[in-house]
Amino acid sequence: MTGPSRRNGNDLPIGRRMAELRDRRGMNQQVFADRIGKSKSWVDKVERGVRSLDRLSVIETVAAALGVAPKVLLNRKAQREPATDTGPDVERVRAALARHDVPTSDSRGQPAPPSVRQLDGQVGYAWMAYRNGNHPQVLRMLPDLLGDSRHACHTQPADASAADLLVRVYRLAAQVLVKLGEANLAWLAADRAMTAATGDPHRTGLAAISLAQALRALRRGRLAMTAALTAVHQLDLTPARVFLPDEPALTGTLLIEAALAAATCGDDTAAGELTERAAHLATAYGHHHHHDNDGIGFGPTAVELARALTAMRLGDHHRAVTIHRQATGGDAWHQLPAEHRAAHLIDITRAYLDLGDPRAAGRALVTADRIAPAETRTRPAAHTALTAVLRAGPTAADVARLAAVVGLTRQ
């Protein structure tokens, strides 16, 4: 009986865990109440589940009296789900980006680099991991993918599929690095993608998405807007563009990036016009969401989410929240990739916080964590938002639990 009891103890309500830990330390309710400055009645009600224990400051006091970390009191599973430290993996990606040699097999029996076909499968899998929000896994794959794709492009310079692979890998590196707050390194990867894409408007358009994101992260809104719109112009001049089934999604995504960039530098006129152009494309071509192997998710809902973020960046937080709630209320929201949904929820917390609604901001972060945990547990933007929620006052239990898992406390 003791074995199952221990296993199920992980799922006990917080009051029951508090009682169990108190008993193990040989304290009765009165002694424990005296230690935390509460009444015996308060302790009894919490342990029976009559009263909730949802303020982070009280949880920290209780945990200190019990001699455990807050995350142990909140949920012992949190000990097995620590925030992921991506630092070493980022450094390996940095080292891979710094190399310019071409990996080759040697006479000592080292395996030859994978073929273009094999690489295509590996890169597709890495992009799928990105869309699912599994950024640590992508980081672990990137160093080998960067080296192998450079080798493929060097040894088969006339093979368009090899050039496609190199652009896709550099783009993937750039977009993951933006997530992790490594904007300068992301810019380097995106610039490499642009160089590899030279001469092909479609590849250039894909690379420009990542370049615009990196430039926005560097607070270079005008440059980001120019990069995105230049790529749109090149696509418009391509005679065969009508034969590219994903061109509306690519063009629409570039217009969204340009609109977000315009909002970043306070150009509300340009942001509005560009969003409307994207909305027109989504209405004409995107009644179903388009998700390809390169992380593009485009459709009416994607446009509305971008509209909410542009309103937020322009300071119209009421409008941003209104649009956000409408866009996330339908079935189309759930068809977006997990990464897109979680990232948007993290971004929209700024609007809630500026409106003085930290509870809504906290709920958005908890929901993001359920959708794609790596978004909240590895991204500096999520940590900043969570810290602001903690500092705003009393914190709900699920937000406190997330803070414990991430390793944050109210300062």
PLY file of the C-alpha trace (Angstrom):
ply
format ascii 1.0
element vertex 411
property float x
property float y
property float z
element edge 410
property int vertex1
property int vertex2
end_header
0.00 0.00 0.00
2.86 2.35 0.71
4.20 2.04 -2.84
1.05 3.24 -4.61
0.54 5.89 -1.95
3.93 7.38 -2.71
3.28 7.36 -6.44
-0.11 8.97 -6.09
1.27 11.53 -3.65
2.50 13.52 -6.62
-1.12 14.25 -7.53
-2.29 15.26 -4.03
-3.88 18.69 -3.55
-1.51 21.23 -2.09
-3.23 21.11 1.32
-2.78 17.35 1.55
0.89 17.65 0.59
1.32 20.29 3.28
-0.25 17.96 5.87
1.93 15.05 4.77
5.13 17.07 5.00
4.09 18.52 8.36
3.45 15.04 9.76
6.82 13.79 8.54
8.51 16.58 10.50
6.64 15.68 13.68
4.72 18.95 13.94
1.12 19.13 15.02
-1.16 21.75 13.51
-0.70 24.21 16.39
3.09 24.10 16.31
3.10 24.51 12.54
0.58 27.37 12.73
2.81 29.19 15.22
5.80 28.83 12.91
4.07 30.40 9.91
2.12 33.01 11.87
-1.31 31.56 11.17
-4.08 30.10 13.31
-4.59 26.39 13.85
-8.00 26.75 12.20
-6.34 28.22 9.09
-3.95 25.26 8.86
-6.78 22.78 9.32
-8.92 24.37 6.61
-6.03 24.43 4.12
-5.18 20.79 4.79
-8.82 19.75 4.34
-9.14 21.74 1.14
-11.73 24.12 2.57
-9.38 27.07 2.14
-7.14 27.59 -0.89
-3.42 28.17 -0.71
-2.81 30.26 -3.81
-0.62 33.23 -2.82
3.01 32.80 -3.73
4.24 34.69 -0.66
2.27 32.36 1.65
3.40 29.28 -0.27
7.01 30.37 0.16
6.47 30.90 3.92
4.87 27.47 4.29
7.58 25.80 2.23
10.33 27.45 4.31
8.71 26.20 7.55
8.57 22.69 6.09
12.18 22.88 4.91
11.41 22.33 1.22
11.51 24.36 -1.97
8.18 25.89 -3.06
8.09 23.62 -6.13
8.11 20.56 -3.87
5.06 21.86 -2.04
3.33 22.86 -5.25
3.97 19.63 -7.15
6.80 17.17 -6.71
6.71 16.50 -10.45
8.20 19.94 -10.88
11.47 18.51 -9.57
11.61 16.28 -12.63
10.67 19.11 -14.98
13.25 21.83 -14.35
13.54 24.80 -16.65
15.73 23.79 -19.57
19.20 25.32 -19.65
19.84 25.99 -23.32
23.15 27.83 -22.81
25.50 24.96 -23.76
23.43 24.08 -26.83
23.38 27.72 -27.96
27.17 27.78 -27.71
27.40 24.68 -29.91
25.21 26.40 -32.49
27.42 29.49 -32.24
30.48 27.33 -32.89
28.79 25.68 -35.87
27.90 29.08 -37.34
31.50 30.24 -36.87
32.88 27.38 -38.98
33.42 27.72 -42.70
35.19 24.44 -43.45
33.36 21.67 -45.27
32.95 18.43 -43.26
34.21 15.36 -45.10
34.74 11.71 -44.31
38.34 10.62 -43.70
40.43 7.49 -44.17
39.84 6.35 -40.61
36.36 5.13 -41.40
34.34 8.13 -40.34
30.87 7.99 -41.90
30.21 10.14 -44.93
27.82 13.08 -44.48
24.19 12.22 -45.20
22.78 12.60 -48.69
20.53 15.48 -49.70
17.54 13.14 -49.48
18.48 12.03 -45.98
19.08 15.63 -44.94
15.71 16.64 -46.30
14.06 14.19 -43.90
16.18 15.36 -40.97
15.51 19.03 -41.65
11.81 18.33 -42.04
11.82 16.59 -38.67
13.65 19.54 -37.08
11.08 21.98 -38.45
8.30 19.77 -37.11
9.96 19.89 -33.69
10.08 23.69 -33.98
6.39 23.92 -34.87
5.65 21.77 -31.82
7.64 24.19 -29.66
10.42 21.71 -28.84
13.24 24.25 -29.04
15.82 22.29 -26.97
15.53 19.39 -29.42
16.01 21.73 -32.37
19.09 23.25 -30.75
20.62 19.81 -30.30
20.07 18.98 -33.97
21.29 22.25 -35.44
25.11 21.89 -35.22
25.13 18.70 -37.31
22.47 20.02 -39.68
24.46 23.20 -40.28
27.65 21.29 -41.08
25.98 18.64 -43.21
23.90 21.10 -45.22
26.98 23.22 -45.94
28.72 20.07 -47.16
25.79 19.16 -49.40
25.65 22.63 -50.91
29.43 22.72 -51.45
29.67 19.30 -53.09
26.52 19.73 -55.21
26.45 23.43 -56.12
24.16 22.86 -59.10
21.55 21.00 -57.04
18.71 23.38 -56.17
17.50 21.05 -53.43
20.86 21.37 -51.66
20.54 25.17 -51.69
16.98 24.83 -50.38
18.27 22.74 -47.49
20.93 25.26 -46.54
18.41 28.11 -46.51
15.98 26.05 -44.43
18.62 25.18 -41.83
19.94 28.73 -41.50
16.36 29.98 -41.18
15.59 27.43 -38.49
18.68 28.46 -36.56
17.73 32.13 -36.83
14.16 31.64 -35.64
15.11 29.48 -32.65
17.84 31.93 -31.64
15.37 34.83 -31.76
13.19 32.88 -29.33
16.08 32.48 -26.93
17.03 36.15 -26.89
20.16 35.66 -29.05
19.22 38.36 -31.55
22.73 39.10 -32.84
23.45 35.43 -33.46
20.03 35.07 -35.07
20.84 37.97 -37.39
24.04 36.20 -38.46
22.14 32.99 -39.25
19.43 34.90 -41.12
22.03 36.81 -43.13
23.63 33.48 -44.08
20.20 32.28 -45.21
19.82 35.37 -47.41
23.26 34.76 -48.94
22.45 31.12 -49.66
19.13 32.15 -51.23
20.64 34.68 -53.65
19.16 34.44 -57.13
15.94 32.67 -56.20
12.99 34.92 -55.20
11.13 32.13 -53.41
14.12 31.11 -51.28
14.88 34.77 -50.68
11.33 35.33 -49.45
11.66 32.48 -46.97
15.02 33.79 -45.74
13.61 37.32 -45.44
11.01 36.12 -42.92
13.79 35.08 -40.55
15.83 38.19 -41.31
12.87 40.44 -40.48
12.30 38.59 -37.21
15.96 38.95 -36.23
15.99 42.64 -37.10
12.80 43.24 -35.08
14.45 41.50 -32.14
17.35 43.93 -32.56
14.84 46.82 -32.52
15.59 47.68 -36.13
12.00 48.02 -37.27
12.64 50.06 -40.40
15.28 47.62 -41.62
13.00 44.68 -40.87
10.15 46.27 -42.83
12.43 46.99 -45.77
13.76 43.42 -45.82
10.26 41.92 -45.83
8.81 44.30 -48.43
11.81 43.92 -50.75
11.22 40.17 -50.72
7.51 40.73 -51.51
8.48 42.96 -54.44
10.83 40.29 -55.82
8.04 37.71 -55.61
5.68 40.07 -57.43
8.18 40.36 -60.27
8.51 36.58 -60.66
6.70 35.54 -63.86
6.12 31.96 -62.68
4.77 32.93 -59.29
1.27 31.67 -60.17
2.69 28.16 -60.34
3.95 28.29 -56.74
1.06 27.02 -54.58
2.54 28.39 -51.37
3.27 31.89 -52.71
0.15 33.51 -51.16
1.15 32.11 -47.76
4.75 33.25 -48.21
3.71 36.72 -49.37
1.13 37.00 -46.61
3.66 36.00 -43.97
6.12 38.59 -45.26
3.39 41.25 -45.11
2.64 40.26 -41.51
6.34 40.58 -40.65
6.43 44.00 -42.31
3.32 45.09 -40.39
4.81 44.00 -37.07
8.02 45.81 -37.96
6.09 48.97 -38.80
4.31 48.80 -35.45
7.65 48.34 -33.71
8.77 51.74 -34.97
5.40 53.39 -34.36
4.22 53.65 -37.98
0.52 52.95 -37.47
-0.42 53.87 -41.06
1.99 51.39 -42.61
1.10 48.72 -40.04
-2.60 49.07 -40.87
-2.10 49.03 -44.64
0.19 46.01 -44.55
-2.13 44.07 -42.26
-5.04 44.76 -44.62
-3.01 43.49 -47.56
-2.28 40.30 -45.62
-5.94 39.99 -44.67
-6.94 40.27 -48.34
-4.59 37.42 -49.25
-5.87 35.32 -46.36
-9.48 35.86 -47.45
-8.71 35.05 -51.07
-6.41 32.07 -50.57
-6.27 31.10 -46.91
-9.65 29.86 -45.78
-7.72 26.87 -44.45
-4.50 27.44 -42.58
-1.37 26.75 -44.57
1.51 25.07 -42.74
4.51 24.00 -44.78
7.83 22.37 -44.04
9.44 25.74 -43.35
7.37 26.88 -40.41
4.93 29.12 -42.28
1.45 29.19 -40.81
-0.80 31.59 -42.70
-4.53 32.17 -42.79
-7.23 34.48 -41.46
-6.52 33.62 -37.83
-2.79 34.25 -38.22
-3.60 37.68 -39.64
-5.92 38.50 -36.73
-3.29 37.47 -34.20
-0.82 39.76 -35.95
-3.43 42.52 -35.92
-3.71 42.13 -32.14
0.06 42.34 -31.70
0.40 45.39 -33.94
-2.32 47.13 -31.90
-0.46 46.21 -28.71
2.86 47.52 -30.02
1.15 50.75 -31.04
-0.18 51.17 -27.49
-3.86 50.32 -28.11
-4.03 47.55 -25.51
-7.83 47.43 -25.25
-8.12 46.81 -28.97
-5.30 44.27 -28.83
-7.04 42.23 -26.14
-10.40 42.44 -27.91
-8.94 41.15 -31.19
-6.92 38.51 -29.33
-10.00 37.12 -27.59
-11.97 36.97 -30.82
-9.13 35.29 -32.72
-8.49 32.66 -30.05
-12.13 31.82 -29.48
-12.73 29.66 -32.57
-11.66 26.26 -33.84
-9.17 27.80 -36.29
-7.00 28.90 -33.35
-6.39 25.27 -32.41
-5.25 24.44 -35.94
-2.23 26.72 -35.62
1.10 25.11 -34.68
1.74 24.81 -30.94
4.74 27.14 -31.22
2.64 29.88 -32.86
-0.14 29.68 -30.26
2.18 29.61 -27.25
4.35 32.43 -28.60
1.30 34.61 -29.20
-0.01 34.01 -25.66
3.35 35.03 -24.23
3.43 38.17 -26.38
-0.10 39.26 -25.48
0.72 39.28 -21.76
2.22 42.73 -22.29
-1.23 44.09 -23.19
-2.83 42.51 -20.13
-0.10 43.83 -17.83
-0.32 47.34 -19.25
-4.08 47.23 -18.70
-3.49 46.31 -15.04
-4.79 42.74 -15.38
-1.98 40.48 -14.13
-4.40 37.61 -13.52
-5.25 37.45 -17.23
-1.55 37.69 -18.04
-0.87 34.79 -15.67
-3.61 32.70 -17.25
-2.13 33.34 -20.69
1.29 32.16 -19.52
-0.11 29.02 -17.91
-2.05 28.21 -21.06
1.08 28.77 -23.16
2.97 26.37 -20.90
0.33 23.69 -21.42
0.52 24.11 -25.19
4.32 24.25 -25.60
6.28 24.12 -22.32
9.60 25.06 -23.91
8.15 28.41 -24.98
7.62 29.46 -21.36
10.56 27.63 -19.84
13.35 28.65 -22.21
12.33 32.06 -23.60
13.59 35.16 -21.76
10.43 37.02 -22.89
8.28 34.51 -21.02
10.43 34.78 -17.90
10.16 38.58 -18.01
6.38 38.40 -18.31
6.11 35.83 -15.52
8.27 37.95 -13.24
6.00 40.95 -13.88
2.96 38.84 -12.99
4.60 37.69 -9.75
5.45 41.24 -8.74
1.93 42.48 -9.43
0.44 40.94 -6.30
-1.36 37.78 -5.15
-0.65 34.93 -7.53
-2.89 32.03 -8.52
-1.69 28.54 -7.62
-1.09 27.43 -11.21
0.98 30.56 -11.90
2.96 29.96 -8.71
3.53 26.38 -9.80
4.85 27.52 -13.18
7.12 30.06 -11.47
8.53 27.31 -9.27
9.21 25.08 -12.26
10.94 27.91 -14.10
12.86 28.84 -10.96
11.39 32.30 -10.42
10.22 33.87 -7.16
8.70 37.22 -6.36
11.45 39.72 -5.61
0 1
1 2
2 3
3 4
4 5
5 6
6 7
7 8
8 9
9 10
10 11
11 12
12 13
13 14
14 15
15 16
16 17
17 18
18 19
19 20
20 21
21 22
22 23
23 24
24 25
25 26
26 27
27 28
28 29
29 30
30 31
31 32
32 33
33 34
34 35
35 36
36 37
37 38
38 39
39 40
40 41
41 42
42 43
43 44
44 45
45 46
46 47
47 48
48 49
49 50
50 51
51 52
52 53
53 54
54 55
55 56
56 57
57 58
58 59
59 60
60 61
61 62
62 63
63 64
64 65
65 66
66 67
67 68
68 69
69 70
70 71
71 72
72 73
73 74
74 75
75 76
76 77
77 78
78 79
79 80
80 81
81 82
82 83
83 84
84 85
85 86
86 87
87 88
88 89
89 90
90 91
91 92
92 93
93 94
94 95
95 96
96 97
97 98
98 99
99 100
100 101
101 102
102 103
103 104
104 105
105 106
106 107
107 108
108 109
109 110
110 111
111 112
112 113
113 114
114 115
115 116
116 117
117 118
118 119
119 120
120 121
121 122
122 123
123 124
124 125
125 126
126 127
127 128
128 129
129 130
130 131
131 132
132 133
133 134
134 135
135 136
136 137
137 138
138 139
139 140
140 141
141 142
142 143
143 144
144 145
145 146
146 147
147 148
148 149
149 150
150 151
151 152
152 153
153 154
154 155
155 156
156 157
157 158
158 159
159 160
160 161
161 162
162 163
163 164
164 165
165 166
166 167
167 168
168 169
169 170
170 171
171 172
172 173
173 174
174 175
175 176
176 177
177 178
178 179
179 180
180 181
181 182
182 183
183 184
184 185
185 186
186 187
187 188
188 189
189 190
190 191
191 192
192 193
193 194
194 195
195 196
196 197
197 198
198 199
199 200
200 201
201 202
202 203
203 204
204 205
205 206
206 207
207 208
208 209
209 210
210 211
211 212
212 213
213 214
214 215
215 216
216 217
217 218
218 219
219 220
220 221
221 222
222 223
223 224
224 225
225 226
226 227
227 228
228 229
229 230
230 231
231 232
232 233
233 234
234 235
235 236
236 237
237 238
238 239
239 240
240 241
241 242
242 243
243 244
244 245
245 246
246 247
247 248
248 249
249 250
250 251
251 252
252 253
253 254
254 255
255 256
256 257
257 258
258 259
259 260
260 261
261 262
262 263
263 264
264 265
265 266
266 267
267 268
268 269
269 270
270 271
271 272
272 273
273 274
274 275
275 276
276 277
277 278
278 279
279 280
280 281
281 282
282 283
283 284
284 285
285 286
286 287
287 288
288 289
289 290
290 291
291 292
292 293
293 294
294 295
295 296
296 297
297 298
298 299
299 300
300 301
301 302
302 303
303 304
304 305
305 306
306 307
307 308
308 309
309 310
310 311
311 312
312 313
313 314
314 315
315 316
316 317
317 318
318 319
319 320
320 321
321 322
322 323
323 324
324 325
325 326
326 327
327 328
328 329
329 330
330 331
331 332
332 333
333 334
334 335
335 336
336 337
337 338
338 339
339 340
340 341
341 342
342 343
343 344
344 345
345 346
346 347
347 348
348 349
349 350
350 351
351 352
352 353
353 354
354 355
355 356
356 357
357 358
358 359
359 360
360 361
361 362
362 363
363 364
364 365
365 366
366 367
367 368
368 369
369 370
370 371
371 372
372 373
373 374
374 375
375 376
376 377
377 378
378 379
379 380
380 381
381 382
382 383
383 384
384 385
385 386
386 387
387 388
388 389
389 390
390 391
391 392
392 393
393 394
394 395
395 396
396 397
397 398
398 399
399 400
400 401
401 402
402 403
403 404
404 405
405 406
406 407
407 408
408 409
409 410
